[in-house]
């Protein structure tokens, strides 16, 4: 029976790949002390299958296709480029020092303990949990040695930063403000002191983030224009990100008096619809042409779990739910304009996906000369990532929408990563068993040393020397080490939006640094051996 199972696994690579994915995700859900491997368990199940069935090999472009899918699904274009200026430069420099120091530790200890350079590069990639770095190491070494080092170092590459962040948080005991609501609304009764003035004049006297969305004069509600003249006793509905801005506007215009406008929907009603049309996605609201012929106003945007004020530079995304003021008899036109279907949250343009991936692969093929070393490339790991960042920043080029809804993005990335890890694991199964038996504990020690070097530099230098805010710092540490599970834990330790922003600033740039660094090391090693 066992021989039959080995023969089936050895002759059916697609079956083997999906078996590794299915069992891997099952194992990855097992939680011990709050820690689980998640998608990383696919790698270890693949190794077990490869060790059990020596003939099992997943050949062809399956694994590389998965890696491209994972990297092209990166959503961080806007945050990454914003991080290249201002404070983000300091964060990236800190992460760079930590990552390069980790590489030197890997090379130094590998030399001391006589570890093959392919294994050493794999240990570095695994300590950083970087699949793109692993692929670069595989390409430059042209053997399976990096896969073995990667799989040995990977588990501590996930749990190590989590433990470091846990103990660092216990040690410094940071304090964070309560999560602030980003949408506030108020109804103001206009006082006699501002009576007879135009709205555009009054807007100069109130906080800039306040929007006047509706006015009530007499018994009629309407959408105002800049020329609207307000009189004492009129009422206005305002929205703002800050509650203090609402109070300040009320103090200057009159007084807060709820219930003046919202209860009357005879002239203007409020409707909430899902964004489901590509024509309204990726365009700043200031450039979005609402339906003509009747008054409308976009009052509110609900994105995932957050309520947003519709500022002029805000761009809608598939799956957003928008609140619109419109005449009651025009609701259907508003629904048609926005699409109003939640299914769009799982759909995207395969044209833009295909074009983007082609551009990414082509970029990865361009040789980059390094004096004294040779030529390196961004490869499959770096090319698609850079293109994804650029297109994510652009969002739209004419009719071509480059972004995709978050649910579709998550599916694309997770499935691609699972395919890549299954391929790497199955193909490295047999060599993995032999290497662990010979020098497994030594390699595990090296991987831990690499990881701790990087994390300690980022956390201690960042906190005590550079005085980086703690919620930013754990995001930087998560981006330097790479695994999304580390970011999830960081947001628990620092419950603000800053860890996500820090991760978005660091992860792409450090991935590219690691991809190029392992190629340089591999080329130098090859030239030295020659």
Buried (B, 14 or more C-beta within 10 A) or exposed (E): EEEEEBEBBBEEBEEBBBBBBBBBBEBBEEEEEEBBBBBBBBBBBBBBBBBBBEEBBBEEEBBBBBBBBBBBBBBBBBBBBBBEEEEBEEBBEBBBBBBBBBBEBBBBBBEEEEBBBBBBBBBBBBBBBBBBBBBBBBBBBEEBBBBBBBBBBBBBBBBBBBBBBBEBBEEEEBEEEEEEEEBBBBBBBBBEEBBEBBBEEBBEEBBEBBBBBBBBBEEEBBBBEEEBBBEEBBBBBBBBBBBEBBBBBBEBBBEBBBEBBBEBEEBBBBBEBBBBBBEBBBBEBEEBEBBEEEBBBBBBBBBEEEBBBBEEEBBBBBBBBBBBBBBEEBBEBBBEBBBBBBEBBBBBBEEBBEBBBEBBBEBBEEEEEBEEBBEBBBBBBBBBBBBBBBBBBBBBEEEBBBBBBBBBBEBBBBBBBBBBBBBBBBBBBBBBBEBBEEBBEBBBBBBBBBBBBBBBBBBBBBBEEBEBBBBBBBBBBBBBBBBBBBBBBBBBBBBBBBBBBBBBBBBBBBBBBBBBBBBBBBBBBBEEEE
